[in-house]
Structure formats: structure tokens, C-alpha cells
Amino acid sequence: MKELKLTFIGIDDWNRPVFQDEKGRYFGDTENLFNYGTGKEEVYNFYQDKELHYHICYFGISFDCDPLGIWIKEDVKIILE
């Protein structure tokens, strides 16, 4: 199983939590929104008991990219670091 390690980098202009992988690609959640300025700990606490494939999707190569997102294949394990 492939792993996708993501690091929280902030909340974007649509109030979506945004994460980045080791290659510089952006990922996030289009349905669970947070207030601007929400910190990493609060965001990670929200996701700790959730199946990440139902929430985290690929946004693109820039911070405020694709507002709809593209779902990640289920054979990829998503890890929030």
C-alpha cells in the first residue's frame, strides 16, 4: 500500500484546511470547513477518528487551487503528520 504523508499548512480563502505532501502538491477538504486562522492541533484533532479518504482530496499545485478537489484512490494510505 502506498502512503501519502501530508502536513497541514493553513486555511485557504474558501475556509478549507489545506495540506501539502513532500512533492509540494496540495490537498484538502472541500466539505469540512474551518475558520481562518485555525491551528494544526485543532484540525488534526478533528480528523483523528475519521476515514481520511472520505474527506481529503487532491487540490493541485497551488494553495488556492481546484475548489472541487479530486478524490484519492483508496489503496493509498493518507497520513497526517
Secondary structure, DSSP 8 states (H G I E B T S, - for coil): -EEEEEEEEEE-TTS-EEEE-TTS-EEEESSS---TT--HHHHHHHHTTS-GGGTEEEEESSTT--SS-EE--TTEEEEE-
